[in-house]
């Protein structure tokens, strides 16, 4: 019994430490921290991290139901931002996803997901929540990875998200606003709503602190 209690305390301590610790990489000049526990985090290189989401993890709000369990590694930008990453999820179950996140609070957020849809097809998916979440399914992706970009500002409530096959030519997926941006954080997330876990690699991470020069080109 003592052995079991000691093991439980060690595991709980590790989970608490992961949530409390600051995560730093050279491509993001801000300390990041977890909101909701991840199963694992690895800093592979200075612009490459891996997040593993536990089972039954998602972020979604609809009438009579809400869930806020997916781990997100976030930071608070100073003002204008363009955050880019190559995302490679290890798809095992439907709705597994790697995510670039814009998060203010539990009912004001946007998640830009590279997601296995209900048939298991990797797909560009976005969710914007202003009290209630929408769910926008865009193009299918016949690749194990994709490039995503999120843009906006802490001084404005409008944002734009972009998709690319090569990290050079960008296609705008949608522009939108959040009704609240007083506590805005951005960053990375993984989810596994119906699976046992989902491991996601975020590579070629790049943060530019500037406004877009060209809306249509995403530059």
ZITAPE-V441619 format. One record per pair of residues at least 24 apart in sequence whose C-alpha atoms are under 7 Angstrom apart, sorted by sequence separation. I is the first residue (numbers start at 1). J is the second residue. D is the distance in Angstrom with one decimal. If there is no record, write none. Layout:
i:I j:J d:D
i:I j:J d:D
This chain:
i:94 j:118 d:5.3
i:107 j:131 d:4.7
i:157 j:181 d:6.1
i:91 j:116 d:6.6
i:94 j:119 d:6.9
i:107 j:132 d:6.9
i:94 j:120 d:5.3
i:154 j:181 d:6.8
i:154 j:184 d:6.5
i:36 j:69 d:6.0
i:38 j:71 d:5.2
i:36 j:70 d:6.3
i:37 j:71 d:5.3
i:36 j:71 d:4.6
i:35 j:71 d:5.9
i:36 j:72 d:6.6
i:34 j:71 d:6.6
i:35 j:72 d:5.4
i:34 j:72 d:5.6
i:35 j:73 d:6.5
i:34 j:73 d:4.5
i:33 j:73 d:5.4
i:34 j:74 d:6.4
i:32 j:73 d:6.2
i:33 j:74 d:5.7
i:32 j:74 d:5.2
i:33 j:75 d:6.8
i:32 j:75 d:4.7
i:31 j:75 d:6.4
i:172 j:216 d:6.5
i:30 j:75 d:6.4
i:171 j:217 d:6.9
i:170 j:217 d:5.7
i:130 j:178 d:6.2
i:170 j:218 d:5.7
i:130 j:179 d:6.3
i:88 j:144 d:6.0
i:162 j:218 d:6.8
i:88 j:145 d:4.4
i:87 j:145 d:5.4
i:88 j:146 d:6.8
i:86 j:145 d:6.8
i:87 j:146 d:5.4
i:86 j:146 d:5.6
i:87 j:147 d:6.1
i:86 j:147 d:4.3
i:85 j:147 d:5.8
i:86 j:148 d:6.4
i:85 j:148 d:5.7
i:84 j:148 d:5.7
i:85 j:149 d:6.7
i:84 j:149 d:4.4
i:83 j:149 d:5.5
i:84 j:150 d:6.7
i:82 j:149 d:6.8
i:83 j:150 d:5.3
i:82 j:150 d:5.8
i:83 j:151 d:6.4
i:82 j:151 d:4.5
i:109 j:178 d:6.9
i:62 j:132 d:5.3
i:81 j:151 d:5.6
i:82 j:152 d:6.9
i:108 j:178 d:6.2
i:61 j:132 d:5.4
i:62 j:133 d:6.1
i:81 j:152 d:5.6
i:108 j:179 d:6.9
i:61 j:133 d:5.2
i:80 j:152 d:5.8
i:81 j:153 d:5.9
i:108 j:180 d:6.3
i:60 j:133 d:6.2
i:80 j:153 d:4.1
i:79 j:153 d:5.1
i:80 j:154 d:6.5
i:79 j:154 d:4.9
i:78 j:154 d:6.9
i:79 j:155 d:6.3
i:104 j:180 d:6.8
i:104 j:181 d:5.7
i:104 j:183 d:5.1
i:104 j:184 d:4.4
i:103 j:184 d:5.7
i:104 j:185 d:6.1
i:103 j:185 d:5.2
i:102 j:185 d:6.1
i:103 j:186 d:6.0
i:102 j:186 d:4.6
i:101 j:186 d:5.3
i:102 j:187 d:6.9
i:101 j:187 d:5.1
i:100 j:187 d:5.8
i:101 j:188 d:5.6
i:100 j:188 d:4.8
i:101 j:189 d:6.5
i:99 j:188 d:5.8
i:100 j:189 d:6.3
i:99 j:189 d:4.9
i:98 j:189 d:6.1
i:99 j:190 d:5.8
i:98 j:190 d:4.7
i:97 j:190 d:5.8
i:98 j:191 d:6.8
i:97 j:191 d:5.4
i:96 j:191 d:5.6
i:97 j:192 d:6.8
i:96 j:192 d:4.5
i:95 j:192 d:6.4
i:96 j:193 d:6.7
i:95 j:193 d:6.2
i:95 j:194 d:7.0
i:94 j:194 d:6.6
i:93 j:194 d:6.5
i:93 j:195 d:5.2
i:96 j:198 d:6.1
i:98 j:200 d:5.7
i:91 j:198 d:6.8
i:76 j:184 d:6.4
i:77 j:185 d:6.9
i:90 j:198 d:6.1
i:76 j:185 d:4.5
i:89 j:198 d:7.0
i:90 j:199 d:5.4
i:75 j:185 d:5.3
i:76 j:186 d:6.4
i:89 j:199 d:5.9
i:90 j:200 d:6.1
i:74 j:185 d:5.9
i:75 j:186 d:5.6
i:89 j:200 d:4.1
i:74 j:186 d:5.2
i:75 j:187 d:6.3
i:88 j:200 d:5.6
i:89 j:201 d:6.2
i:74 j:187 d:4.2
i:87 j:200 d:7.0
i:88 j:201 d:5.0
i:73 j:187 d:5.7
i:74 j:188 d:6.3
i:87 j:201 d:5.8
i:88 j:202 d:6.6
i:72 j:187 d:7.0
i:73 j:188 d:5.2
i:87 j:202 d:4.9
i:72 j:188 d:5.5
i:73 j:189 d:6.2
i:86 j:202 d:5.6
i:87 j:203 d:6.5
i:72 j:189 d:4.2
i:85 j:202 d:5.9
i:86 j:203 d:5.0
i:71 j:189 d:5.7
i:72 j:190 d:7.0
i:85 j:203 d:5.7
i:86 j:204 d:5.9
i:70 j:189 d:7.0
i:71 j:190 d:6.2
i:85 j:204 d:5.5
i:70 j:190 d:6.3
i:85 j:205 d:4.5
i:70 j:191 d:5.3
i:84 j:205 d:5.7
i:85 j:206 d:6.5
i:84 j:206 d:5.2
i:83 j:206 d:5.8
i:84 j:207 d:6.5
i:83 j:207 d:4.6
i:82 j:207 d:5.7
i:83 j:208 d:6.5
i:81 j:207 d:6.8
i:82 j:208 d:5.0
i:81 j:208 d:5.7
i:82 j:209 d:6.4
i:81 j:209 d:4.5
i:82 j:210 d:6.9
i:80 j:209 d:5.3
i:81 j:210 d:5.6
i:80 j:210 d:5.0
i:81 j:211 d:6.7
i:80 j:211 d:5.7
i:58 j:191 d:5.4
i:57 j:191 d:5.2
i:58 j:192 d:6.5
i:57 j:192 d:5.1
i:58 j:193 d:5.2
i:56 j:192 d:5.7
i:57 j:193 d:4.8
i:53 j:190 d:5.3
i:55 j:192 d:5.6
i:56 j:193 d:4.4
i:52 j:190 d:6.6
i:53 j:191 d:5.4
i:54 j:192 d:6.7
i:55 j:193 d:6.7
i:56 j:194 d:5.6
i:51 j:190 d:6.5
i:53 j:192 d:6.3
i:56 j:195 d:6.5
i:55 j:195 d:5.6
i:55 j:196 d:4.2
i:54 j:196 d:6.4
i:55 j:197 d:4.8
i:54 j:197 d:4.6
i:53 j:197 d:5.4
i:54 j:198 d:6.9
i:52 j:197 d:6.7
i:53 j:198 d:5.1
i:52 j:198 d:5.5
i:53 j:199 d:6.4
i:52 j:199 d:4.1
i:51 j:199 d:5.8
i:52 j:200 d:6.2
i:50 j:199 d:6.9
i:51 j:200 d:5.4
i:50 j:200 d:5.5
i:51 j:201 d:6.7
i:50 j:201 d:4.4
i:49 j:201 d:5.9
i:50 j:202 d:6.1
i:49 j:202 d:5.3
i:48 j:202 d:5.5
i:49 j:203 d:6.6
i:48 j:203 d:4.2
i:47 j:203 d:5.9
i:48 j:204 d:6.3
i:47 j:204 d:5.4
i:48 j:205 d:6.5
i:47 j:205 d:4.9
i:27 j:205 d:6.4
i:27 j:206 d:5.8
i:28 j:207 d:6.2
i:27 j:207 d:6.6
